[in-house]
């Protein structure tokens, strides 16, 4: 328990402030120092009576955010000032005008961008976080520092997440995984991205996190001995050839190790690249590429490279500005070692991302791929009028995606998300080219619009002035730019049908004796799920919405029409499950008990992750009086918690041994006589568990099987898996989540 001591707290505040000055390594004048000191004094005074949930003074938070901005991101005076003041307007009596008067317009604008939206939407709206995030991204058009400081703020919140209640931890972790970690990656902040992912794992799957941490600790001494031996001849040859470089050995993040364990279905001990050897060369800008390749050549004199693991991000930097040469080498004891070769400049950009990128820019005309990406983001934001959820769905897809490189017929390089089509490429060049695209040529061969590109393709776009976008295009484009442009073009076409649609709607309302009013039009839009009036009138004009549809919308169960001309005559509607849950959360935010009787229609088990008793779960209200139960580590649940926070219900199981739940197991084994019988005996006889299905295929001595069984809970399932793992024939075994269509040769 925290015990407040004013004298100790005062000393701690001064210590944290001095730490900011110590790690602040960008250029600073005496005037800069005075400005930061002024911001510090204002923040201390503004937050003097505020405390965090831990009981600590609230000022610790902005001080730590400012330190992250200075040390981990490498930001300068303005950003440090804004980090110190980022919660002042939101949480105290200060206004944006006050900040403008004290610190000037530039700092006031950044603080305004950092200030959260409050009391704009009622409780039933979609996630405020989605709206906040969209607003935050809008500031890219003016100052990217808003997002960088916001990332620093999120990192510190994640570092101190342990004091928050469980449901709040899950919500924040989901937002971080879905939005903030990918954004940190896209802005080149690898260190922050990795730490965010590790912290997500720490709170969402604590047992896994602690196990991997312990295994890393237990094997560190052996790794150190191995890497020292591996590095020794490399250091020697560098000295002989006049290469000025330092060599670092870094452990991979816990999250990335866990992802490899899951994707490859292997234990920690079978992962060879839990660490990376990094060679950082101190050389002049003109010699960077040649020196990196020279170092690579010198290493190959001692160790044989794995040719399919050579990645050249020096010739083709990533969209976030990342440059490095990656390769994997076979050591002299038969273990593969990943080696990254980069210069001091490349390393700083890799660690500090966007801020370091600007530090090393040669001129205003020197536009990197990161600048190009930011330009596209600004363009997307300025043209997007979709709601926050749709916007984030498109935007996050581009944040997550790996990249491919393709060339125009003139040899210009274009980088696009993995899975991009010919049509995505066309819109990447120009909106008009995309709108008129009828196909393309890939390496001189004719292909359709939906053809998926591969890295290295040379793409020629074929156009026709008669061609216009249609809705089917939205099914196969993946870039946010293409989707936005197609929607805009479709909208322009549909606008022409507005007067015709209004005329029909008035006629339909008149026939049904319904008042033509704004409230009735909104009801119609809500019931038939056309939030845009442009779409409503277009589908009325084209007879996609008929008189029958409108009649059904305004009918009650006894087939009589509501009295819209006399609104007070309507009886009060009973509360829906959504309204009941929302009221309960507001008045008494306790857990909802999930009865293990899944026949209860209020609850449905999500088939994307198939939770069973013992799994940590959340409930998601879908808007149709149904609550879907997801595992908290389910990717779909992550997205739902990020975008629809108000529809999330904390849930826990009421355990009943008599009820069984369907679960899936995936097995890879050496084919052997009696294997099926041994597996069946353990499941059916030793554990008395029913098998629903047993899918098995054998090829060249390897057996792959997917078994669906009925278990009581996770403990029951894990015990069965542990027992099966002892069979000598079984080489891999894991639980699977989605098993509606079993696939024997894909990762679960």
C-alpha positions in Angstrom: 0.0 0.0 0.0 1.3 3.4 -1.0 1.9 5.9 1.9 2.1 9.5 1.0 5.0 11.5 2.3 5.2 15.1 1.0 8.9 15.5 1.4 9.8 12.2 -0.3 7.3 13.0 -3.1 8.8 16.4 -3.6 12.3 14.9 -4.0 11.0 12.2 -6.4 9.3 14.9 -8.6 12.6 16.8 -8.8 14.5 13.6 -9.5 12.2 12.6 -12.4 12.4 16.2 -13.8 16.2 16.0 -13.8 16.1 12.7 -15.5 14.2 14.3 -18.4 17.0 16.9 -18.7 19.6 14.1 -18.5 18.2 12.0 -21.4 17.2 15.1 -23.5 19.9 14.8 -26.2 18.5 17.0 -29.0 19.9 20.5 -29.5 18.8 22.8 -26.7 19.4 26.4 -25.8 19.0 28.2 -22.5 15.7 29.5 -23.8 14.6 25.9 -24.5 15.5 24.9 -20.9 13.5 27.9 -19.5 10.5 26.9 -21.6 10.6 23.3 -20.3 11.0 24.5 -16.7 8.0 26.8 -17.2 5.9 23.8 -18.4 7.1 21.7 -15.5 6.1 24.4 -13.0 2.6 24.8 -14.6 2.1 21.0 -14.7 3.1 20.6 -11.0 0.8 23.4 -9.9 -2.1 22.2 -12.1 -1.9 18.6 -10.8 -0.9 19.3 -7.2 -4.1 17.9 -5.7 -4.4 14.9 -8.1 -3.3 11.4 -7.5 -3.1 8.2 -9.6 -5.0 5.0 -8.7 -1.8 3.8 -6.9 -2.0 6.8 -4.6 1.1 8.4 -6.1 1.1 12.1 -7.2 -0.5 12.4 -10.7 2.5 14.6 -11.8 4.6 11.4 -12.0 2.6 10.4 -15.2 3.3 13.5 -17.3 7.0 13.5 -16.1 7.4 9.9 -17.2 5.6 10.6 -20.6 8.0 13.5 -21.2 11.0 11.2 -20.4 9.8 8.6 -22.9 9.3 11.3 -25.5 12.8 12.6 -25.0 14.7 9.3 -24.4 12.9 6.6 -26.3 11.6 8.7 -29.2 14.2 11.4 -29.3 11.8 14.4 -29.5 12.9 17.9 -28.6 11.8 21.0 -26.7 8.3 21.5 -28.1 7.4 17.8 -27.6 8.8 17.7 -24.0 6.7 20.8 -23.1 3.6 19.2 -24.7 4.2 15.9 -22.9 4.4 17.7 -19.5 1.2 19.5 -20.2 -0.7 16.8 -22.1 -3.4 16.2 -19.4 -3.6 19.8 -18.1 -6.5 20.9 -20.2 -8.4 17.6 -19.9 -8.1 17.2 -16.1 -7.7 20.7 -14.7 -9.2 24.2 -15.0 -6.7 25.2 -17.7 -8.1 25.9 -21.2 -6.5 25.8 -24.6 -6.6 29.6 -24.6 -4.6 29.6 -21.4 -2.0 27.3 -22.9 -1.9 29.5 -26.0 -1.3 32.6 -23.9 1.4 30.9 -21.8 3.3 28.9 -24.5 2.1 30.0 -27.9 -0.1 28.8 -30.7 2.0 25.8 -31.8 2.1 24.1 -28.4 -1.6 24.9 -27.9 -2.5 23.1 -31.1 -0.6 20.0 -30.1 -2.2 20.0 -26.7 -5.6 20.4 -28.3 -4.8 17.3 -30.5 -3.8 15.4 -27.4 -6.9 16.3 -25.4 -9.5 13.5 -25.3 -13.1 13.9 -26.6 -15.5 14.2 -23.6 -19.2 14.1 -23.3 -19.8 14.2 -27.1 -21.6 10.9 -27.5 -24.2 9.2 -25.3 -23.6 5.9 -23.7 -25.1 3.8 -26.5 -22.7 5.0 -29.2 -19.7 3.2 -30.5 -16.3 3.3 -28.8 -15.1 6.7 -27.9 -11.6 5.4 -28.3 -12.2 4.9 -32.0 -13.4 8.6 -32.3 -10.4 9.7 -30.2 -8.0 7.8 -32.4 -9.5 9.2 -35.6 -9.2 12.7 -34.2 -5.6 12.0 -33.2 -4.8 10.9 -36.7 -6.3 14.1 -38.1 -3.6 16.0 -36.5 -1.1 14.4 -38.9 -2.1 17.1 -41.4 -0.6 19.6 -39.0 1.9 17.9 -36.6 2.9 14.3 -36.3 4.3 15.0 -32.8 0.7 14.6 -31.4 0.8 10.9 -32.3 4.3 10.4 -31.1 3.4 11.9 -27.7 0.2 9.9 -27.6 2.3 6.8 -28.1 4.5 7.8 -25.2 1.4 8.3 -23.1 0.1 4.9 -24.0 3.4 3.2 -23.2 3.5 4.7 -19.7 -0.2 3.7 -19.2 0.7 0.2 -20.2 3.7 0.1 -17.8 1.4 1.0 -14.9 -1.6 -1.1 -16.0 -1.3 -3.5 -13.0 -3.3 -1.2 -10.7 -6.3 -1.1 -13.0 -9.3 -3.5 -12.7 -9.3 -6.6 -14.9 -11.9 -5.4 -17.4 -10.1 -2.1 -17.9 -6.8 -4.0 -18.5 -8.4 -6.1 -21.2 -9.9 -3.0 -22.9 -6.6 -1.1 -22.9 -4.6 -4.1 -24.0 -7.0 -4.6 -26.9 -6.8 -1.0 -28.1 -3.0 -1.2 -27.8 -2.7 -4.4 -29.8 -5.2 -3.3 -32.5 -4.1 0.3 -32.9 -1.2 1.6 -31.0 1.4 -1.2 -31.4 0.9 -1.3 -35.2 1.1 2.5 -35.3 4.4 2.5 -33.4 5.7 -0.1 -35.9 4.5 2.0 -38.9 6.3 5.1 -37.4 9.5 3.1 -37.0 9.4 2.9 -33.2 10.5 -0.8 -32.9 11.5 -0.6 -29.3 8.2 0.9 -28.2 6.2 -1.5 -30.4 8.0 -4.5 -28.9 7.5 -3.3 -25.3 3.8 -2.6 -25.9 3.4 -6.1 -27.3 5.2 -7.7 -24.4 3.1 -5.7 -21.9 -0.1 -6.9 -23.8 1.0 -10.5 -23.3 1.9 -9.9 -19.7 -1.7 -8.9 -18.9 -3.7 -11.0 -21.3 -1.8 -14.3 -20.9 0.3 -13.9 -17.7 1.3 -17.6 -17.4 2.7 -17.7 -20.9 4.5 -14.4 -20.4 6.1 -15.5 -17.1 7.1 -18.9 -18.5 8.9 -17.5 -21.5 10.6 -14.8 -19.3 11.9 -17.5 -17.0 13.1 -19.7 -19.9 15.0 -16.7 -21.3 16.6 -16.1 -17.9 17.5 -19.8 -17.4 19.2 -20.1 -20.8 20.9 -16.7 -20.8 24.3 -18.0 -19.5 24.4 -20.6 -22.3 23.4 -18.1 -24.9 26.2 -15.7 -23.8 28.8 -18.4 -24.1 27.6 -19.4 -27.5 27.3 -15.9 -28.9 30.8 -14.9 -27.5 32.3 -17.8 -29.4 30.3 -17.0 -32.6 31.3 -13.3 -32.5 35.0 -13.8 -31.8 36.2 -14.5 -35.4 34.0 -11.7 -36.7 35.6 -9.2 -34.4 39.0 -10.4 -35.4 38.3 -10.0 -39.2 36.8 -6.6 -38.6 40.0 -5.4 -37.0 42.1 -6.9 -39.8 40.1 -5.1 -42.5 39.7 -1.7 -40.7 36.0 -2.0 -40.1 34.9 0.3 -37.3 31.8 -1.5 -35.8 30.3 -2.6 -32.6 28.5 -5.9 -32.1 25.4 -6.3 -29.9 23.4 -9.3 -28.9 19.7 -8.7 -28.2 17.0 -11.1 -27.0 13.9 -11.1 -29.1 10.7 -9.8 -27.5 8.7 -12.2 -25.4 5.7 -11.5 -27.7 7.6 -12.4 -30.9 8.9 -15.6 -29.4 5.4 -16.6 -28.3 4.1 -15.8 -31.8 6.7 -18.2 -33.3 5.9 -20.9 -30.8 2.2 -20.6 -31.8 2.6 -20.3 -35.5 5.1 -23.1 -35.8 3.6 -25.2 -33.0 6.9 -25.8 -31.4 8.2 -25.4 -27.8 10.6 -22.6 -26.7 13.6 -25.0 -26.9 13.1 -25.5 -30.7 13.2 -21.8 -31.6 16.7 -20.9 -32.8 16.3 -17.2 -33.1 15.4 -16.1 -29.6 18.2 -13.6 -30.0 19.8 -11.5 -32.8 23.4 -10.5 -33.4 23.5 -6.9 -34.5 26.5 -5.3 -36.3 26.5 -1.5 -36.2 29.0 0.2 -38.5 30.4 3.7 -37.9 30.9 5.0 -41.4 30.2 8.0 -43.7 26.9 8.3 -45.5 28.5 7.8 -48.9 30.0 4.4 -47.9 26.9 3.0 -46.0 25.7 0.5 -48.5 29.1 -0.7 -49.7 30.3 -1.1 -46.1 27.2 -3.1 -45.1 27.8 -5.5 -48.0 31.5 -5.7 -47.2 30.6 -6.8 -43.6 28.2 -9.4 -45.0 31.0 -10.7 -47.2 33.5 -10.9 -44.3 31.0 -12.9 -42.2 30.5 -15.4 -45.0 34.2 -16.1 -44.9 33.5 -17.8 -41.6 29.9 -18.9 -41.6 27.6 -20.2 -44.4 24.5 -18.0 -45.0 21.0 -19.3 -45.5 20.1 -17.9 -48.9 16.3 -17.8 -48.5 16.8 -15.7 -45.3 18.6 -12.7 -46.8 16.5 -9.5 -46.6 17.9 -6.4 -48.2 16.1 -3.4 -46.6 19.0 -1.2 -47.5 18.2 -1.1 -51.2 14.5 -1.2 -50.5 13.8 0.5 -47.1 10.5 -0.3 -45.4 7.6 2.2 -45.5 8.5 3.3 -42.0 12.1 4.2 -43.0 13.7 1.1 -41.6 17.0 0.2 -43.3 19.1 -2.9 -42.5 20.6 -6.0 -44.0 19.3 -9.2 -42.4 20.7 -12.7 -42.9 20.9 -16.0 -41.1 24.2 -17.9 -40.8 25.1 -21.5 -39.8 27.4 -21.5 -36.7 30.2 -24.1 -36.3 28.0 -26.1 -33.9 25.0 -26.5 -36.2 22.8 -23.7 -34.9 21.4 -20.9 -37.1 22.1 -17.3 -36.0 20.3 -14.2 -37.3 22.6 -11.3 -38.0 21.5 -7.7 -38.7 23.9 -5.4 -40.4 23.3 -1.6 -40.3 25.1 1.7 -39.8 24.9 4.1 -36.8 22.4 6.2 -38.7 20.2 3.2 -39.7 20.3 2.0 -36.1 19.1 5.3 -34.6 16.3 5.4 -37.1 15.4 1.8 -36.3 15.3 2.7 -32.5 13.9 6.2 -32.6 11.8 6.0 -35.7 10.3 9.2 -37.1 12.2 11.7 -34.9 15.6 10.2 -36.0 14.4 10.1 -39.6 13.9 13.9 -39.6 17.3 14.4 -37.8 19.1 12.8 -40.8 17.1 14.4 -43.6 19.4 16.2 -46.1 16.8 18.6 -47.4 13.1 19.4 -47.8 13.1 17.6 -51.1 14.5 14.4 -49.6 11.2 12.5 -49.3 11.5 9.0 -47.8 9.0 6.2 -47.9 7.9 7.2 -44.4 7.1 10.7 -45.7 5.2 9.1 -48.5 3.2 7.0 -46.1 2.4 10.0 -43.9 1.3 12.0 -47.0 -1.1 9.1 -47.9 -2.5 9.1 -44.3 -3.2 12.9 -44.5 -4.9 12.4 -47.8 -7.0 9.6 -46.5 -8.0 11.5 -43.4 -8.9 14.6 -45.3 -11.1 12.7 -47.8 -12.7 10.3 -45.3 -16.2 11.0 -44.0 -17.0 7.5 -42.9 -17.7 6.8 -39.2 -14.8 6.1 -36.9 -15.3 2.3 -36.9 -15.3 1.9 -40.7 -12.3 4.3 -40.9 -10.3 2.4 -38.4 -11.1 -1.0 -40.0 -9.6 0.3 -43.3 -6.7 2.1 -41.6 -5.7 -0.7 -39.3 -5.5 -3.1 -42.2 -2.8 -0.9 -43.7 -1.1 -0.6 -40.3 -0.8 -4.4 -39.8 0.1 -5.4 -43.3 3.5 -6.6 -44.5 4.7 -5.0 -47.6 5.4 -5.8 -51.2 7.3 -3.8 -53.8 6.1 -3.4 -57.4 7.4 -1.3 -60.3 5.7 1.0 -62.9 6.6 0.5 -66.6 9.1 3.4 -66.1 10.8 1.6 -63.2 9.4 3.7 -60.4 9.1 1.7 -57.1 5.8 1.5 -55.3 5.3 -0.1 -51.9 1.9 -1.6 -51.1 0.4 -3.8 -48.3 0.8 -7.6 -48.8 -2.3 -8.8 -50.8 -2.7 -5.7 -52.9 -4.3 -6.1 -56.3 -3.9 -4.5 -59.7 -6.7 -2.1 -58.8 -4.9 -1.1 -55.5 -1.8 -0.3 -57.6 -3.8 1.8 -60.0 -5.3 3.9 -57.2 -1.8 4.2 -55.7 -0.7 6.0 -58.8 -3.7 8.3 -59.3 -7.4 8.4 -58.5 -8.4 8.9 -62.1 -6.3 5.9 -63.2 -8.0 3.8 -60.6 -11.5 5.0 -61.5 -10.9 4.1 -65.2 -8.9 0.9 -64.7 -10.1 -2.2 -66.7 -7.2 -4.5 -66.1 -3.4 -4.6 -66.1 -0.3 -6.3 -67.5 2.0 -8.0 -65.0 5.5 -8.6 -66.5 3.8 -8.1 -70.0 1.0 -10.6 -69.3 -2.6 -9.5 -69.2 -4.4 -9.9 -65.8 -7.7 -8.9 -64.3 -8.3 -6.1 -61.8 -8.4 -8.5 -58.8 -5.1 -10.1 -59.6 -2.9 -10.1 -56.5 0.6 -8.6 -56.9 3.9 -10.2 -55.8 7.1 -8.4 -54.9 9.1 -7.5 -57.9 6.2 -7.4 -60.4 6.2 -4.7 -63.1 2.7 -3.4 -63.5 1.2 -1.6 -66.4 -2.4 -0.3 -65.9 -4.9 -0.5 -68.7 -7.7 2.2 -68.6 -10.9 3.2 -70.4 -12.7 6.5 -70.0 -16.0 4.6 -70.1 -15.2 2.6 -67.0 -16.5 3.8 -63.6 -16.1 2.2 -60.1 -18.7 -0.2 -58.8 -19.5 -1.9 -55.4 -17.9 -5.2 -56.4 -14.5 -3.4 -56.5 -14.7 -3.0 -52.7 -14.6 -6.8 -52.3 -11.0 -7.2 -53.5 -9.2 -4.0 -52.9 -7.3 -3.8 -49.5 -5.7 -0.4 -49.4 -7.4 2.4 -47.5 -6.7 4.8 -50.4 -8.5 2.6 -53.0 -11.5 1.9 -50.7 -11.9 5.6 -50.0 -11.7 6.6 -53.6 -14.1 3.9 -54.8 -16.6 4.9 -52.1 -16.3 8.6 -53.1 -16.9 7.7 -56.8 -19.9 5.5 -56.0 -21.3 8.3 -53.7 -21.1 10.8 -56.5 -23.0 8.6 -58.9 -25.7 7.9 -56.2 -26.2 11.6 -55.4 -27.8 12.0 -58.8 -30.7 9.8 -57.7 -31.6 11.9 -54.6 -34.6 13.7 -56.0 -36.1 10.6 -57.5 -35.6 8.7 -54.2 -37.3 11.5 -52.1 -40.2 11.5 -54.5 -40.7 7.7 -54.1 -40.3 7.8 -50.3 -43.0 10.6 -50.0 -45.3 8.5 -52.1 -44.7 5.3 -50.0 -45.3 7.2 -46.7 -48.5 8.8 -48.1 -49.8 5.3 -49.1 -49.1 4.0 -45.6 -50.4 7.1 -43.8 -47.0 7.8 -42.2 -45.9 11.4 -41.6 -42.9 12.4 -43.9 -40.7 13.7 -41.1 -37.0 13.5 -40.1 -37.7 11.2 -37.2 -39.5 8.7 -39.4 -36.8 8.8 -42.1 -34.2 8.1 -39.4 -36.2 5.2 -38.1 -36.4 3.8 -41.6 -32.6 4.2 -42.1 -31.9 2.5 -38.8 -34.2 -0.4 -39.4 -33.0 -1.2 -42.9 -29.4 -0.4 -42.0 -28.7 2.5 -44.5 -27.1 5.2 -42.3 -26.3 7.3 -45.3 -29.3 9.2 -46.8 -27.5 9.1 -50.2 -27.7 5.3 -50.1 -31.3 5.4 -48.8 -32.5 7.5 -51.7 -30.5 5.6 -54.3 -31.9 2.2 -53.3 -35.4 3.7 -53.2 -34.9 5.1 -56.7 -33.6 1.8 -58.0 -36.4 -0.2 -56.3 -34.0 -2.0 -53.9 -36.2 -0.7 -51.2 -39.9 -1.3 -51.8 -43.2 -0.4 -50.3 -43.3 -3.8 -48.5 -39.9 -3.0 -46.8 -41.2 0.2 -45.5 -44.5 -1.3 -44.3 -42.6 -4.0 -42.4 -40.4 -1.4 -40.8 -43.4 0.6 -39.3 -45.5 -2.4 -38.4 -45.9 -3.7 -34.8 -46.3 -7.4 -34.0 -50.1 -7.2 -34.3 -49.7 -5.8 -37.9 -51.1 -2.4 -36.9 -49.2 0.8 -37.7 -47.7 3.0 -35.0 -49.6 6.2 -34.5 -46.9 8.6 -35.7 -49.4 11.5 -36.1 -50.1 11.1 -32.4 -46.8 10.2 -30.9 -48.0 10.1 -27.3 -50.3 7.2 -28.0 -47.3 4.8 -28.4 -46.8 2.4 -25.5 -43.5 2.2 -23.8 -41.2 -0.4 -25.4 -39.7 -3.0 -23.1 -35.9 -2.7 -22.5 -33.6 -4.7 -24.8 -30.7 -6.8 -23.5 -28.4 -4.0 -24.6 -30.3 -1.3 -22.6 -30.4 -3.6 -19.6 -26.7 -4.4 -19.7 -25.8 -0.7 -20.2 -28.0 0.3 -17.2 -26.4 -2.5 -15.1 -22.9 -1.4 -16.0 -23.6 2.2 -15.2 -25.3 1.4 -11.8 -23.5 -1.8 -10.7 -20.5 -2.8 -12.9 -20.3 -6.4 -11.7 -19.5 -9.5 -13.7 -22.1 -11.2 -15.8 -22.3 -14.9 -14.9 -22.2 -17.2 -17.9 -24.3 -20.2 -17.2 -22.6 -23.2 -18.8 -26.0 -24.2 -20.2 -25.3 -22.9 -23.7 -28.9 -23.5 -24.7 -29.7 -20.2 -23.0 -30.4 -18.0 -26.0 -29.0 -14.9 -24.4 -25.5 -16.2 -24.9 -23.7 -17.8 -27.9 -20.2 -19.3 -28.0 -18.1 -17.5 -30.7 -16.9 -19.9 -33.3 -13.8 -17.9 -34.0 -12.2 -19.0 -30.7 -14.6 -21.5 -29.2 -14.2 -20.7 -25.5 -14.8 -23.3 -22.8 -15.1 -23.0 -19.0 -11.7 -22.0 -17.6 -10.9 -19.7 -20.4 -10.8 -15.9 -19.6 -13.7 -14.5 -21.6 -15.6 -11.4 -22.4 -19.2 -10.9 -23.7 -20.0 -8.8 -26.7 -23.5 -7.6 -27.3 -24.2 -7.7 -31.1 -27.2 -5.3 -31.1 -29.7 -8.1 -31.7 -30.3 -9.2 -28.1 -27.5 -11.7 -28.3 -24.3 -11.8 -26.3 -21.4 -13.6 -28.0 -18.8 -15.0 -25.7 -15.1 -14.7 -26.8 -11.8 -15.7 -25.3 -9.9 -12.5 -24.3 -6.9 -13.4 -26.4 -9.1 -13.9 -29.5 -8.1 -11.5 -32.4 -11.8 -10.8 -33.1 -12.4 -10.0 -29.4 -9.4 -7.6 -29.6 -11.0 -5.8 -32.5 -14.4 -5.7 -30.8 -13.0 -4.4 -27.5 -11.1 -1.7 -29.3 -13.9 -0.5 -31.5 -17.1 -1.2 -29.5 -16.0 -0.8 -25.9 -19.4 0.1 -24.6 -20.8 -3.2 -25.9 -18.3 -5.3 -24.0 -19.4 -7.1 -20.8 -17.0 -8.6 -18.4 -18.0 -12.3 -17.9 -17.0 -15.3 -16.0 -18.1 -19.0 -16.0 -20.4 -20.6 -13.4 -18.7 -24.0 -13.3 -20.9 -27.1 -13.7 -19.1 -30.4 -14.3 -22.2 -32.0 -15.9 -22.0 -29.8 -19.0 -19.5 -30.6 -21.9 -18.1 -28.2 -24.4 -16.7 -28.9 -27.9 -12.9 -28.4 -28.1 -10.4 -29.2 -30.8 -6.9 -30.8 -30.8 -4.4 -30.8 -33.7 -1.8 -33.5 -33.8 1.3 -34.1 -35.9 2.8 -37.6 -35.4 5.0 -40.2 -36.9 2.8 -42.8 -38.6 2.8 -46.0 -36.6 0.6 -49.1 -36.2 -1.8 -48.6 -33.3 -1.4 -44.8 -33.2 -5.2 -44.2 -33.6 -6.0 -46.8 -31.0 -3.6 -45.3 -28.5 -5.0 -41.8 -28.9 -8.6 -43.1 -28.7 -7.9 -45.1 -25.6 -6.5 -42.1 -23.7 -9.4 -39.8 -24.7 -12.3 -42.2 -24.4 -11.3 -44.7 -21.8 -8.8 -43.0 -19.5 -10.7 -39.7 -19.4 -14.2 -40.9 -20.4 -14.5 -38.1 -22.9 -16.7 -38.4 -26.0 -15.1 -37.9 -29.5 -17.3 -36.0 -32.0 -15.0 -36.4 -35.0 -11.5 -37.7 -35.8 -10.1 -36.4 -39.1 -6.8 -38.0 -40.1 -4.5 -38.0 -43.1 -1.1 -39.8 -43.5 1.5 -38.9 -46.1 5.1 -40.2 -46.4 5.2 -41.4 -42.8 3.7 -38.3 -41.2 0.2 -38.3 -39.7 -1.8 -35.1 -39.3 -5.0 -35.3 -37.3 -7.7 -33.0 -36.0 -9.9 -34.4 -33.2 -13.0 -32.7 -31.8 -13.9 -33.8 -28.3 -16.4 -32.8 -25.6 -14.6 -31.5 -22.4 -15.8 -29.8 -19.2 -13.3 -27.0 -19.0 -9.7 -26.0 -19.9 -8.2 -28.0 -17.0 -9.9 -31.2 -18.5 -8.6 -30.3 -22.0 -5.0 -29.5 -20.9 -4.8 -32.7 -18.9 -5.7 -34.7 -22.0 -3.2 -32.8 -24.1 -0.5 -33.4 -21.5 -1.2 -37.2 -21.5 -1.3 -37.4 -25.3 2.0 -35.6 -25.5 3.7 -38.5 -23.7 3.0 -40.8 -26.7 6.4 -41.2 -28.4 4.8 -41.0 -31.9 3.3 -37.5 -31.3 5.7 -34.7 -32.2 3.3 -31.7 -32.0 0.0 -31.2 -30.3 -2.0 -28.1 -29.7 -5.5 -26.8 -29.0 -7.2 -25.3 -32.1 -9.7 -22.4 -32.0 -11.7 -22.5 -35.2 -12.8 -26.0 -36.2 -16.0 -25.6 -38.2 -14.0 -26.7 -41.3 -11.0 -28.8 -40.2 -7.8 -28.2 -42.1 -5.0 -30.7 -41.5 -2.1 -28.7 -43.0 -2.6 -25.1 -41.7 -1.6 -23.5 -38.5 -4.3 -23.0 -35.9 
